[in-house]
């Protein structure tokens, strides 16, 4: 069964409060999305395997730990997920990046795929799927479906804000995928927006509305 982790770190919560405000301008909103993603990445990678290595310091030999096991990939769900990528790559510079393009049909609220480009060896990597919002869960489920079709077996979902409906849908469809959230909000409204949420993350990141 999937584990759902709501990260209550004070820095994340402080930045999230500013992110939610309707008065936060595009530049600051975009920066905050990246900062929160970086802080979340720190927590989401906590259980990565490590191995013991010997390092020569200027003084003597030290026994240290370095990452071991599978390499990583970051896969944003376009377009809003792009806002979370740069800060994660700053922490994991060797990660490869894939892209899955989905948009939500305004009538049915179902995801429609328009683009999918993944690293050739994606099936051998620990994959982090990123999208600021986990609303109906449709886009997340579709993205994870695509990844599993490409052989991915280790997948973590990272969203800044989620709601019970989306979490329930994703955990039902993909119980093996862990979900990391900065906040679990109250519900969806009749337009499939998260309440209280922060509006349309893509529009606010790119200033398109």
N, C-alpha and C positions, 0 to 999 in steps of 0.2 A: 504494500500500500504506500502511496506517495506520502512524503512528509511535507507539511506546509510550515515554513518558518517566517514569522513576522518579526522583522528586525527593529527593536525598540531603542537602538543606540541614540543617545541624546543629540549627536551631531546630525544623524539622519533625520530625526524628528524635527529639529530646528529648521533644517533646510527644506523639508517637506512642507512645513507651515508657510514658508515664503513662496514655495512653488505653487501652492493651492490658490494664493491670492489672485483675484482678477486684475489687480493693479500691477502685478509683476510684469515688467516689459520683456520683450522678446529676448534681448541679449542676456539679461539676468536669468530668465527662465531656462534658456538653452544651457547656460553655464551650470545652473543648479541641477539640471537633469544629469549632466556629466559627473558632477561632484557626488551626487547621491549614488549613481551607478558605480563609481569607484569605491565608495564605502561599502556598498552591497557586495561588490565583487570580493572584497577582503573577507567577508563572512562566508560567501558562497563557495570559496575555495579552501575553506578551513580544513576540510577532510581530504585534500589531495595527498596522495602517498608521497613519502620522502624516503631517501636512502642516505646512509652514512658515508661521508667522504672525508679524506684527509686534505687539509689545506695548509700550505706553507705561509705563515704570517711573517712579518719582518722580525719576529722574536723567536718563534718556534713552530712546531706542527700542531695544528688544531683539528679536533674532530668536529665536523660540522654536518649539517643536513641540507640536502638539495632535493628538488623535485625529482620524482621517479615515476615510472609508469607511462601511461599514454600521453601523447601531446594533446593540445587543446585547440578548440575552434570557437569563435564567437559568431553567432548567426542572428543578426537583427531582422525583425519583421519590418519590412519597409512600410511606411517611410519613417514613422516615429522612432523605431528602434535604433535608427542611425545615431540619434542623440546620445545613446548610451555606450557607443562603441569606443570612441577615442580614449576615454578615461580607463576603460578596461584594458585596452591595448598598451597603455602606459604601464600598467601593472604586469601584463603578460605579453611582452613584446614579440615572443616567438609564436603567438597564436595566429592561426590562419583565420580568414574572415570569409564567410559565405553570406548570401543575401537571399531572402525569400520575400517576394512581393505579393502582398495580399491587400485587398480593400474590402470594406464592408458594404454590401449592397444596401442602399438607404431604405429600400422597401422591406426586404426579407431579413436584413441584419445578418445574412450568411456571408462567410468569406468567399471571395473570388480571387483565384490565383492569376497573376499576370507576369510573374518573373520568378525564376529559381536558378541560382548559380552557386554551386558548392565546390569546395576543394575536392580534388580527385580522391584523396585519402580520408575523407570525412568519416567514413565508417570505422576508422581506427583511432578516432579522437574523442576526448571528453568535450562535449558540445554544450555551450551556454546559449540558449535561445533568449533574446532580449527584446522587450517591448514595454514601454512605460505603463501601459494599461492592460489589465486582464479583466475584460468586461463580460461578454457572453461566453468567452472561452473558445469561440469558433475559430478565430485566427490562430490561436495557440495550438489547438488540436490539429488543424490542417498543417501547420508548420512542422509539428512533431511527427505527423503522419509521413510527410515528405522525407524527413530525416531518417525515419525508420526504414522507409523504402530504399534508402541509400545505405543501409546497413548499420546505422548508428544504434549503439546499445547503451551508451552512457550519456544521458541528457539531463540538464538542469535548466529550469525555467526561471528567469529573473524578470520581475515586474515591479515598478515603483508602487503602483496602487492596484489592488484587486478588490473583488467583491465576492460574496458567498456563492452567487450563481456561477460565476466563471471558475472559481476554485473547484466547485462540485463537478462541473462539466469536465474539466481537465483531469481531475483525479479519477473520475469514472472511466474516461477514455484511455488514460495512460497512467495507471496506478504506480508504475515504476519510475515516474519522473518527479523529482523533488521540485518544489516551488518556493522561491524566496521573494518576499514582499517587504516593502517599507511600511505599508499600511493595508489593512483589510477593512474596507469601507462598508457602509450599511447595506446597500442594495443597488439594483439597476432601476432606472425610471422607464417610462413607457417608450422612450426614444433609444433605449439601450445605452444610456450614459450612466456612468457610476455616480452615485450620490453619497457624500457630497462631492467627491472627485476633484477634478481641476479643469473640466471642459475637454476640448479636443486637443490631445497632446501634440499631434502632428501640426495642427494649425498654429499652436502656441510656440512650438520649437522653430518653425520655419516662417512665421509671420504671415501666413496665408489667409488669415481671417481676422 
